Amino acid sequence: GEILKGMACHREPAQEMASSPPPKRPRTDGAAQHAAKPKVFNDSILKHIELHPACIAVVDTREFQRLRRLKQLGPTEWVFPGATHQRFAHSIGVSYLAGRLVERLQRNQPDLGIDARDVLCVKLAGLCHDLGHGPLSHTYDGKFVKKAWAKRGIKSDWCHEHSSAEIFARVVERYGLMRGAFATYGLRDDDVHFVQELIYGDEADAPRGWTWRGRGAEKKFLFEIVSNHRNGIDVDKLDYFERDSHHCNIPISFDSERLLMHARAIRDEDGVMTIAYAEKEVWNVYHLFHTRFNLHKRAYQHRVAHAIQEMLCDALLEADDYFTLEGADGAAVRLSDAMHDLDAYAQLSDTVFDLIKYEARRDPRLAKAAALIDRVDRRSAGLLYQHVGEIVVPKEHEVNLPDEAGLLESILRHADKEQLENLRTHAYVDKFSINYGMKDKNPVDSVCFYLREDDTEGRRLRRDQVSCMVPNQFVEYYVRLYVRENLPELKRAAKAALLDWERDYLGRSSDSAIAPSPTKAAISRSNSLQKPPRLPAVAQPDLPRPPPKADFGHFQAAGP
């Protein structure tokens, strides 16, 4: 027995080596990736979802992992503490929903000719559509870059979708995906080009000089899945509406599941292939667009979140000349130019604010930027930029509104002369609109609905065919005034100037309901101005009195 036991335990060195598993190659090296099987993610919104192996090969790269360090809602987390979710989870969710929709169309409508390559391209576009975002998402690409370039006298036409497509192509080349996971599933170079076009969404939004190839007129509807420029209904919104509302604890009323279940690709009245929905889902579609309006009204455009966004944008502007990133060939790249050097951009995330504060300890030129970031961290001490007031501008007046700089000058013409110079230094205007997604148009007018009796025929539905409660206006315009210092005299002067500007510009003869609310004295004065004049008493004819009411108090209701 001892001999057998010893023989069983003894192995030759060659046998030992053959039985041990080969060492795993790191997934983030430059060699070709071979994702062998899908991966399941436990998502807080979509629950357990599965991603295609080719998508996993992209997820496991440095460029995609960077999305873990980009907040989905930027500075909104300073107002809604739960809104700390990242672009990483959102991008995975969009890829999953894009796959569900395109696979449903493929399964239910085989005549559409959707093949496996089309399906995988749509999934990859959903996964990579936000790779090009910068720090705090829209704070970087919607505010900072435009202001930084304007200081240099240049108008920037850059948008994050352009960088998203460029980074995707870089990932494919850098990690050898065409020799690995992409080749395994039959993807070719023209499919990479197609994924980039799906990210752009429309030929008009592609970069200058881009050669648009598309996928043929019969598959034009594929461009409406990830980034729908026709009416705005796409899986990107289906994901972030639910994800953002969940983390902000703002309830929503539309049902994305029903929309996905009732989606079909048909020809519209012009013969263009488009994604349509069942007629009975029209009210659900209206609720979807109202959800967009509601999230902007309550969260995205929150007055305090906007104040913090402006402070962090000012911090980046202060640091732009002195804080650089290492780009290609070791070149020093400014923050506002990083999106044009992908080596530098790969290092840029929300952590840049911590890095600025750290570098300011050694470089005094970054002291102003670090001080602004510190003021945001200590917001309870009254150190934030101060919101003075907000005015909702009627649609008929909006067309004549100048830009933010012109608005500030217009408002300051009504300012007290003693505070005028201080206001020029510390005041700024925030001008924005909230709409249903297509400026002043009703996006549902661009949605095709198929008939109950024939799901191959579609039409548009007029408002009067839907409900009497459909809104007549689909956009609101706002003018907000802020000051950069919490000085009572400065705020009083700014508010008085704003009210005087409103009376002159809008023709209002009383104090408006701007926030913060007017004082009790102002409200009383406003009410007295709005009271209708008392009419002289008029003698009333004698009318017969109604019979007395019966008293049923002594009866008791039967039963519980």
VEXZAVEX-373966 format. One record per residue (C-alpha): chain; x, y, z negated; residue in three letters. Coordinates in Angstrom, 3 decimals. Example, Ala and Ser with C-alpha at 12.3 -4.5 7.8 and 13.67 -1.06 7.14 Angstrom:
<pts>
unit|xx|yy|zz|code
A|12.300|-4.500|-7.800|ALA
A|13.670|-1.060|-7.140|SER
</pts>
This chain:
<pts>
unit|xx|yy|zz|code
A|0.000|0.000|0.000|GLY
A|2.852|2.416|-0.810|GLU
A|4.505|1.606|2.525|ILE
A|1.309|2.325|4.467|LEU
A|0.805|5.529|2.504|LYS
A|4.282|6.708|3.357|GLY
A|3.839|5.864|7.020|MET
A|0.597|7.797|7.158|ALA
A|2.255|10.884|5.693|CYS
A|5.297|10.742|7.983|HIS
A|5.192|12.609|11.295|ARG
A|7.834|13.208|13.873|GLU
A|8.719|16.899|14.402|PRO
A|7.328|16.822|17.960|ALA
A|4.005|15.460|16.718|GLN
A|3.852|18.164|14.023|GLU
A|4.351|20.897|16.587|MET
A|1.752|19.461|18.957|ALA
A|-0.902|19.278|16.243|SER
A|-0.522|22.898|15.063|SER
A|-2.576|25.556|16.926|PRO
A|-0.702|27.951|19.216|PRO
A|-0.097|31.426|17.784|PRO
A|-2.780|33.958|18.670|LYS
A|-1.814|36.869|20.878|ARG
A|-2.940|40.278|19.503|PRO
A|-5.943|41.509|21.459|ARG
A|-4.660|45.049|21.692|THR
A|-1.416|44.331|23.526|ASP
A|-0.956|45.176|27.177|GLY
A|-1.373|41.616|28.447|ALA
A|-4.464|40.382|30.250|ALA
A|-7.444|39.696|28.014|GLN
A|-9.313|36.386|28.153|HIS
A|-12.505|36.708|26.108|ALA
A|-13.833|33.157|26.063|ALA
A|-17.219|33.584|24.418|LYS
A|-19.722|36.234|23.362|PRO
A|-19.680|37.763|19.910|LYS
A|-22.588|38.426|17.544|VAL
A|-22.829|41.743|15.662|PHE
A|-25.090|42.354|12.666|ASN
A|-26.349|45.851|13.441|ASP
A|-28.221|48.017|10.929|SER
A|-30.836|48.996|13.537|ILE
A|-31.001|46.222|16.133|LEU
A|-30.209|43.387|13.700|LYS
A|-28.258|40.455|15.212|HIS
A|-27.146|41.290|18.737|ILE
A|-24.848|39.474|21.150|GLU
A|-22.303|41.070|23.474|LEU
A|-20.912|39.581|26.666|HIS
A|-17.279|38.316|26.538|PRO
A|-16.205|40.952|29.093|ALA
A|-17.658|43.638|26.804|CYS
A|-15.753|42.171|23.849|ILE
A|-12.528|42.522|25.840|ALA
A|-13.241|46.285|26.006|VAL
A|-14.342|46.566|22.385|VAL
A|-11.024|45.093|21.210|ASP
A|-8.913|47.942|22.581|THR
A|-7.438|51.001|20.894|ARG
A|-9.491|53.329|23.060|GLU
A|-12.811|51.808|22.032|PHE
A|-11.844|51.355|18.367|GLN
A|-11.257|55.109|18.271|ARG
A|-15.072|55.476|18.270|LEU
A|-15.054|54.202|14.675|ARG
A|-13.524|57.553|13.739|ARG
A|-16.077|59.747|15.558|LEU
A|-19.243|60.668|13.688|LYS
A|-22.359|60.282|15.803|GLN
A|-23.987|63.480|14.503|LEU
A|-20.889|65.538|13.777|GLY
A|-21.451|68.150|11.037|PRO
A|-25.039|66.983|10.388|THR
A|-23.717|64.683|7.644|GLU
A|-23.079|67.757|5.474|TRP
A|-26.870|68.263|5.361|VAL
A|-28.106|64.665|5.680|PHE
A|-25.714|62.595|3.523|PRO
A|-26.741|59.334|5.177|GLY
A|-25.847|60.535|8.683|ALA
A|-22.329|59.121|8.575|THR
A|-22.795|56.530|11.340|HIS
A|-20.238|56.409|14.147|GLN
A|-20.215|56.322|17.932|ARG
A|-18.853|52.774|17.666|PHE
A|-22.136|51.198|16.511|ALA
A|-24.200|53.377|18.854|HIS
A|-22.170|52.309|21.891|SER
A|-22.563|48.634|21.043|ILE
A|-26.303|49.178|20.605|GLY
A|-26.628|50.914|23.987|VAL
A|-24.781|48.057|25.690|SER
A|-27.128|45.535|24.121|TYR
A|-30.294|47.446|25.062|LEU
A|-28.996|48.049|28.602|ALA
A|-28.460|44.316|28.954|GLY
A|-31.940|43.541|27.666|ARG
A|-33.588|45.891|30.136|LEU
A|-31.633|44.886|33.240|VAL
A|-31.943|41.169|32.420|GLU
A|-35.700|41.568|31.971|ARG
A|-35.969|43.204|35.396|LEU
A|-33.808|40.447|36.869|GLN
A|-35.930|37.715|35.294|ARG
A|-39.380|39.179|36.015|ASN
A|-38.645|40.623|39.467|GLN
A|-36.244|38.292|41.324|PRO
A|-37.049|40.120|44.584|ASP
A|-35.016|43.105|43.309|LEU
A|-31.814|41.191|44.072|GLY
A|-30.130|41.980|40.740|ILE
A|-27.076|39.709|40.473|ASP
A|-24.765|38.826|37.585|ALA
A|-22.268|41.534|38.559|ARG
A|-24.985|44.201|38.437|ASP
A|-26.038|43.026|34.992|VAL
A|-22.493|43.072|33.635|LEU
A|-21.764|46.511|35.133|CYS
A|-24.839|47.985|33.425|VAL
A|-23.776|46.457|30.094|LYS
A|-20.256|47.877|30.454|LEU
A|-21.594|51.330|31.326|ALA
A|-23.754|51.321|28.199|GLY
A|-20.769|50.246|26.137|LEU
A|-18.380|52.892|27.485|CYS
A|-20.662|55.882|28.097|HIS
A|-19.375|57.764|25.002|ASP
A|-15.650|56.971|25.175|LEU
A|-14.949|60.591|26.149|GLY
A|-16.343|62.319|23.061|HIS
A|-13.997|64.392|20.913|GLY
A|-13.929|65.250|17.186|PRO
A|-17.405|65.637|15.666|LEU
A|-18.829|64.666|19.069|SER
A|-20.632|67.668|20.599|HIS
A|-18.778|70.154|18.390|THR
A|-15.645|69.478|20.444|TYR
A|-17.041|69.244|23.967|ASP
A|-20.068|71.529|23.538|GLY
A|-18.477|74.345|21.516|LYS
A|-14.731|74.245|20.940|PHE
A|-13.425|73.485|24.437|VAL
A|-15.625|76.143|26.063|LYS
A|-14.574|78.808|23.545|LYS
A|-10.877|77.892|23.679|ALA
A|-10.795|78.043|27.458|TRP
A|-12.823|81.272|27.498|ALA
A|-10.119|82.886|25.304|LYS
A|-7.701|82.099|28.138|ARG
A|-10.087|83.541|30.716|GLY
A|-11.049|80.135|32.148|ILE
A|-14.536|78.726|32.493|LYS
A|-14.516|75.036|31.595|SER
A|-16.708|72.640|33.584|ASP
A|-15.476|69.582|31.683|TRP
A|-17.999|67.234|30.101|CYS
A|-17.435|64.141|28.010|HIS
A|-18.935|61.801|30.644|GLU
A|-16.022|62.567|32.955|HIS
A|-13.541|61.509|30.299|SER
A|-15.648|58.451|29.410|SER
A|-15.371|57.158|32.990|ALA
A|-11.675|58.015|33.167|GLU
A|-10.901|56.238|29.895|ILE
A|-12.841|53.161|31.047|PHE
A|-10.695|52.922|34.191|ALA
A|-7.584|53.359|32.042|ARG
A|-8.665|50.524|29.717|VAL
A|-9.214|48.209|32.690|VAL
A|-5.719|48.929|34.022|GLU
A|-3.834|49.139|30.736|ARG
A|-5.120|45.861|29.336|TYR
A|-5.094|43.921|32.589|GLY
A|-8.813|43.212|32.498|LEU
A|-9.014|42.611|36.249|MET
A|-6.615|39.710|35.751|ARG
A|-8.416|38.498|32.650|GLY
A|-11.987|38.780|31.372|ALA
A|-13.298|40.807|34.319|PHE
A|-11.848|38.386|36.867|ALA
A|-13.345|35.463|34.958|THR
A|-16.836|36.839|35.581|TYR
A|-16.291|37.887|39.178|GLY
A|-15.903|41.665|38.769|LEU
A|-14.003|43.506|41.494|ARG
A|-12.486|46.967|41.893|ASP
A|-15.703|48.340|43.408|ASP
A|-17.542|47.216|40.244|ASP
A|-15.226|49.368|38.117|VAL
A|-16.110|52.285|40.412|HIS
A|-19.812|51.460|39.988|PHE
A|-19.551|51.422|36.172|VAL
A|-18.036|54.906|36.303|GLN
A|-20.936|56.122|38.461|GLU
A|-23.447|54.598|36.040|LEU
A|-21.791|56.669|33.295|ILE
A|-22.108|59.859|35.387|TYR
A|-25.750|59.023|36.067|GLY
A|-26.098|61.050|39.244|ASP
A|-23.967|62.127|42.180|GLU
A|-24.488|65.786|41.263|ALA
A|-22.837|65.188|37.879|ASP
A|-19.745|63.376|39.148|ALA
A|-16.389|65.226|39.052|PRO
A|-15.390|67.348|42.018|ARG
A|-13.794|65.220|44.721|GLY
A|-15.466|61.992|43.576|TRP
A|-16.488|59.576|46.348|THR
A|-19.983|58.391|45.523|TRP
A|-20.700|54.838|46.667|ARG
A|-23.773|53.848|44.685|GLY
A|-25.259|50.363|44.974|ARG
A|-27.620|50.913|47.884|GLY
A|-31.061|52.509|47.985|ALA
A|-32.759|49.293|46.852|GLU
A|-30.885|49.368|43.529|LYS
A|-31.083|53.078|42.794|LYS
A|-33.166|52.311|39.693|PHE
A|-30.055|50.862|38.023|LEU
A|-28.843|54.450|37.475|PHE
A|-31.870|55.123|35.248|GLU
A|-30.956|52.512|32.619|ILE
A|-27.991|54.114|30.800|VAL
A|-28.084|57.792|31.858|SER
A|-31.424|58.703|33.415|ASN
A|-31.271|62.078|35.171|HIS
A|-34.726|61.646|36.689|ARG
A|-36.835|61.934|33.526|ASN
A|-34.551|61.232|30.552|GLY
A|-35.921|57.825|29.506|ILE
A|-32.860|55.612|29.066|ASP
A|-31.461|53.130|26.562|VAL
A|-28.999|55.714|25.256|ASP
A|-31.921|57.678|23.802|LYS
A|-33.792|54.560|22.702|LEU
A|-30.811|53.677|20.529|ASP
A|-29.823|57.037|19.109|TYR
A|-33.390|58.132|18.381|PHE
A|-33.892|55.096|16.147|GLU
A|-30.354|55.111|14.753|ARG
A|-30.270|58.825|13.941|ASP
A|-33.777|58.875|12.462|SER
A|-32.904|55.909|10.260|HIS
A|-29.743|57.488|8.885|HIS
A|-31.371|60.922|8.480|CYS
A|-34.513|59.358|6.958|ASN
A|-36.753|61.098|9.475|ILE
A|-39.725|58.952|10.593|PRO
A|-40.433|58.431|14.279|ILE
A|-43.639|57.397|16.002|SER
A|-42.705|55.932|19.395|PHE
A|-42.224|52.190|19.998|ASP
A|-39.102|51.438|22.040|SER
A|-39.825|47.712|22.072|GLU
A|-43.098|48.234|23.958|ARG
A|-41.379|50.458|26.512|LEU
A|-38.787|47.777|27.256|LEU
A|-41.491|45.116|27.543|MET
A|-43.560|47.173|30.000|HIS
A|-40.730|48.378|32.257|ALA
A|-40.751|47.471|35.960|ARG
A|-38.885|48.698|39.035|ALA
A|-41.204|49.930|41.804|ILE
A|-41.253|52.478|44.612|ARG
A|-42.515|55.937|43.787|ASP
A|-44.648|58.032|46.137|GLU
A|-41.476|59.013|48.044|ASP
A|-40.376|55.407|48.489|GLY
A|-37.510|55.684|45.961|VAL
A|-36.933|52.717|43.668|MET
A|-37.493|53.823|40.064|THR
A|-38.254|52.318|36.673|ILE
A|-41.948|52.631|35.865|ALA
A|-44.058|51.814|32.826|TYR
A|-47.593|50.555|32.308|ALA
A|-50.250|53.273|32.370|GLU
A|-51.304|52.395|28.838|LYS
A|-47.816|53.369|27.608|GLU
A|-48.135|57.023|28.628|VAL
A|-48.923|58.194|25.077|TRP
A|-45.963|56.179|23.803|ASN
A|-43.805|58.044|26.332|VAL
A|-45.100|61.390|25.058|TYR
A|-44.207|60.307|21.533|HIS
A|-40.691|59.456|22.713|LEU
A|-40.138|62.982|23.981|PHE
A|-41.749|64.484|20.900|HIS
A|-39.301|62.430|18.818|THR
A|-36.470|64.170|20.666|ARG
A|-38.002|67.542|19.851|PHE
A|-38.546|66.569|16.208|ASN
A|-34.970|65.341|15.664|LEU
A|-33.582|68.550|17.142|HIS
A|-35.970|70.671|15.093|LYS
A|-35.255|68.957|11.765|ARG
A|-31.706|67.634|12.056|ALA
A|-29.576|68.398|15.104|TYR
A|-30.286|72.150|15.062|GLN
A|-30.431|72.544|11.282|HIS
A|-29.315|76.053|10.311|ARG
A|-26.753|74.848|7.726|VAL
A|-25.374|72.165|10.049|ALA
A|-24.919|74.890|12.676|HIS
A|-23.076|77.081|10.160|ALA
A|-20.677|74.237|9.342|ILE
A|-20.240|73.442|13.029|GLN
A|-19.208|77.044|13.665|GLU
A|-16.745|76.951|10.749|MET
A|-15.086|73.737|11.963|LEU
A|-15.038|75.073|15.521|CYS
A|-13.322|78.248|14.242|ASP
A|-10.824|76.044|12.384|ALA
A|-9.941|74.224|15.616|LEU
A|-9.598|77.562|17.425|LEU
A|-7.246|78.845|14.723|GLU
A|-5.141|75.670|14.983|ALA
A|-5.158|75.386|18.775|ASP
A|-1.970|77.394|19.332|ASP
A|0.058|75.608|16.647|TYR
A|-1.240|72.036|16.234|PHE
A|-0.284|69.774|19.126|THR
A|-0.568|66.098|20.027|LEU
A|2.013|63.933|21.757|GLU
A|0.926|63.305|25.324|GLY
A|2.356|61.447|28.295|ALA
A|6.158|61.423|28.421|ASP
A|6.262|63.024|24.964|GLY
A|4.762|66.348|26.087|ALA
A|3.147|68.583|23.449|ALA
A|-0.579|68.927|24.197|VAL
A|-2.947|71.506|22.704|ARG
A|-6.196|70.372|21.105|LEU
A|-8.254|72.115|23.787|SER
A|-6.336|70.350|26.589|ASP
A|-6.210|66.862|25.089|ALA
A|-9.071|65.486|27.219|MET
A|-6.874|65.931|30.318|HIS
A|-4.050|63.828|28.819|ASP
A|-5.448|60.454|27.817|LEU
A|-2.373|59.554|25.747|ASP
A|-3.025|62.615|23.593|ALA
A|-6.804|62.160|23.624|TYR
A|-6.497|58.620|22.279|ALA
A|-5.096|60.125|19.049|GLN
A|-7.879|62.685|18.629|LEU
A|-10.737|61.910|16.260|SER
A|-12.524|63.354|13.226|ASP
A|-9.326|62.792|11.231|THR
A|-7.838|65.875|12.946|VAL
A|-9.249|68.085|10.171|PHE
A|-7.358|66.156|7.491|ASP
A|-4.221|66.321|9.615|LEU
A|-4.545|70.103|9.977|ILE
A|-4.853|70.494|6.201|LYS
A|-1.814|68.262|5.696|TYR
A|0.329|70.057|8.273|GLU
A|-0.664|73.454|6.814|ALA
A|1.397|72.608|3.728|ARG
A|4.498|72.817|5.928|ARG
A|3.391|75.237|8.648|ASP
A|1.925|78.536|7.355|PRO
A|0.521|79.295|10.808|ARG
A|-2.182|76.682|10.105|LEU
A|-3.203|78.317|6.816|ALA
A|-6.318|80.018|8.249|LYS
A|-7.560|76.793|9.818|ALA
A|-6.950|74.852|6.611|ALA
A|-8.740|77.525|4.558|ALA
A|-11.865|77.218|6.734|LEU
A|-11.877|73.435|6.332|ILE
A|-11.471|73.865|2.587|ASP
A|-14.460|76.220|2.486|ARG
A|-16.600|73.502|4.067|VAL
A|-15.392|71.007|1.465|ASP
A|-16.416|73.443|-1.322|ARG
A|-19.740|74.480|0.206|ARG
A|-21.601|74.663|-3.125|SER
A|-19.483|77.665|-4.097|ALA
A|-21.291|79.816|-1.501|GLY
A|-18.344|79.682|0.881|LEU
A|-20.219|78.633|4.019|LEU
A|-21.104|81.022|6.801|TYR
A|-24.386|82.624|5.773|GLN
A|-27.609|82.275|7.738|HIS
A|-29.304|85.679|7.893|VAL
A|-32.431|84.994|9.916|GLY
A|-34.045|83.158|12.776|GLU
A|-36.444|84.370|15.438|ILE
A|-38.515|82.198|17.759|VAL
A|-38.503|84.037|21.076|VAL
A|-41.612|83.727|23.273|PRO
A|-41.042|82.131|26.649|LYS
A|-41.898|85.312|28.570|GLU
A|-39.098|87.207|26.758|HIS
A|-36.430|84.516|27.025|GLU
A|-35.646|85.198|30.665|VAL
A|-34.317|88.630|29.728|ASN
A|-32.143|87.468|26.825|LEU
A|-28.411|88.074|27.343|PRO
A|-25.750|85.607|26.254|ASP
A|-24.675|85.326|22.605|GLU
A|-22.103|88.122|22.842|ALA
A|-24.628|90.411|24.525|GLY
A|-27.282|89.506|21.952|LEU
A|-24.955|90.431|19.108|LEU
A|-24.245|93.821|20.653|GLU
A|-27.961|94.385|21.190|SER
A|-28.735|93.565|17.550|ILE
A|-25.871|95.671|16.187|LEU
A|-27.246|98.761|17.920|ARG
A|-29.873|98.706|15.162|HIS
A|-27.339|98.264|12.345|ALA
A|-26.559|100.750|9.602|ASP
A|-23.478|102.748|10.610|LYS
A|-21.778|102.151|7.253|GLU
A|-21.778|98.374|7.838|GLN
A|-21.368|98.411|11.613|LEU
A|-17.646|97.612|11.703|GLU
A|-17.991|94.863|9.108|ASN
A|-20.811|93.336|11.128|LEU
A|-18.753|93.458|14.310|ARG
A|-16.048|91.489|12.502|THR
A|-18.155|88.983|10.579|HIS
A|-21.511|88.564|12.358|ALA
A|-22.258|86.146|15.191|TYR
A|-25.339|84.957|17.079|VAL
A|-26.423|81.382|17.704|ASP
A|-28.760|81.128|20.697|LYS
A|-30.289|77.757|21.588|PHE
A|-33.448|76.026|22.750|SER
A|-35.320|72.891|21.702|ILE
A|-37.254|71.058|24.392|ASN
A|-38.545|67.701|25.590|TYR
A|-35.364|67.060|27.561|GLY
A|-36.008|68.917|30.840|MET
A|-35.854|72.559|29.724|LYS
A|-39.304|74.115|30.223|ASP
A|-40.693|71.210|32.264|LYS
A|-42.834|68.303|31.128|ASN
A|-40.619|65.215|31.626|PRO
A|-43.656|62.924|31.784|VAL
A|-44.498|64.566|35.113|ASP
A|-41.380|62.800|36.452|SER
A|-42.288|59.374|35.057|VAL
A|-43.927|56.802|37.298|CYS
A|-46.655|54.571|35.813|PHE
A|-47.846|51.366|37.448|TYR
A|-51.501|50.460|37.672|LEU
A|-53.264|47.904|35.505|ARG
A|-54.648|46.102|38.546|GLU
A|-51.480|46.249|40.686|ASP
A|-48.060|46.448|39.033|ASP
A|-46.386|47.103|42.396|THR
A|-48.130|50.444|42.881|GLU
A|-47.255|53.501|40.814|GLY
A|-48.438|57.044|40.289|ARG
A|-47.849|60.082|38.101|ARG
A|-50.383|60.976|35.423|LEU
A|-51.611|64.531|34.943|ARG
A|-51.959|65.906|31.431|ARG
A|-55.746|66.039|31.701|ASP
A|-55.726|62.322|32.525|GLN
A|-53.904|61.571|29.279|VAL
A|-55.292|63.717|26.481|SER
A|-56.547|67.185|25.613|CYS
A|-53.834|67.278|22.933|MET
A|-50.876|67.251|25.330|VAL
A|-48.826|70.448|24.746|PRO
A|-48.861|73.243|27.311|ASN
A|-45.306|74.378|26.532|GLN
A|-42.269|72.122|26.313|PHE
A|-39.503|74.424|25.124|VAL
A|-38.831|76.827|22.250|GLU
A|-36.131|79.490|22.259|TYR
A|-34.313|80.582|19.104|TYR
A|-32.033|83.417|18.097|VAL
A|-30.181|83.045|14.808|ARG
A|-27.920|85.561|13.123|LEU
A|-25.093|84.545|10.770|TYR
A|-22.353|86.334|8.861|VAL
A|-19.017|84.731|8.053|ARG
A|-18.773|86.103|4.494|GLU
A|-21.220|85.796|1.603|ASN
A|-21.471|89.526|0.837|LEU
A|-24.921|90.814|-0.283|PRO
A|-24.535|94.230|1.376|GLU
A|-23.432|92.619|4.623|LEU
A|-26.372|90.196|4.646|LYS
A|-28.880|92.954|3.895|ARG
A|-27.551|95.115|6.705|ALA
A|-27.558|92.170|9.116|ALA
A|-31.122|91.213|8.258|LYS
A|-32.378|94.790|8.645|ALA
A|-30.702|95.031|12.052|ALA
A|-32.263|91.741|13.147|LEU
A|-35.762|92.827|12.102|LEU
A|-35.407|96.172|13.869|ASP
A|-34.145|94.426|17.003|TRP
A|-37.104|92.039|16.900|GLU
A|-39.591|94.910|16.636|ARG
A|-37.992|96.761|19.542|ASP
A|-37.375|93.765|21.785|TYR
A|-40.497|91.699|21.104|LEU
A|-42.824|94.552|20.284|GLY
A|-43.814|93.128|16.923|ARG
A|-45.093|95.730|14.488|SER
A|-44.664|93.684|11.312|SER
A|-42.066|91.583|9.550|ASP
A|-41.752|88.193|11.216|SER
A|-41.539|84.876|9.438|ALA
A|-37.807|84.586|9.753|ILE
A|-35.898|82.316|7.413|ALA
A|-34.876|82.967|4.696|PRO
A|-38.422|84.168|4.030|SER
A|-39.091|87.885|3.612|PRO
A|-39.504|89.326|0.149|THR
A|-42.930|89.478|-1.547|LYS
A|-43.030|93.213|-0.879|ALA
A|-42.390|92.653|2.821|ALA
A|-45.071|89.959|2.991|ILE
A|-47.555|92.239|1.222|SER
A|-46.742|95.093|3.594|ARG
A|-47.079|92.740|6.577|SER
A|-50.463|91.467|5.399|ASN
A|-51.773|94.987|4.879|SER
A|-50.787|95.876|8.444|LEU
A|-52.544|92.820|9.817|GLN
A|-55.841|93.186|7.865|LYS
A|-58.747|93.991|10.211|PRO
A|-60.585|97.254|9.488|PRO
A|-63.714|96.945|7.346|ARG
A|-66.907|97.372|9.305|LEU
A|-69.750|99.484|7.917|PRO
A|-72.481|97.537|6.215|ALA
A|-75.473|96.715|8.390|VAL
A|-78.941|96.148|6.935|ALA
A|-79.982|92.522|7.325|GLN
A|-83.598|91.564|8.056|PRO
A|-85.482|89.631|5.424|ASP
A|-85.372|85.957|6.230|LEU
A|-87.452|83.197|4.644|PRO
A|-85.634|81.493|1.816|ARG
A|-84.781|77.789|2.270|PRO
A|-86.670|75.324|0.062|PRO
A|-84.920|74.419|-3.215|PRO
A|-82.559|71.453|-3.066|LYS
A|-83.855|68.230|-4.578|ALA
A|-82.126|67.137|-7.769|ASP
A|-81.040|63.531|-7.559|PHE
A|-78.836|63.676|-10.624|GLY
A|-81.048|61.287|-12.605|HIS
A|-80.579|58.504|-10.054|PHE
A|-77.645|56.104|-10.388|GLN
A|-76.039|54.372|-7.457|ALA
A|-76.554|50.632|-7.401|ALA
A|-73.599|48.286|-7.372|GLY
A|-69.991|48.840|-8.404|PRO
</pts>
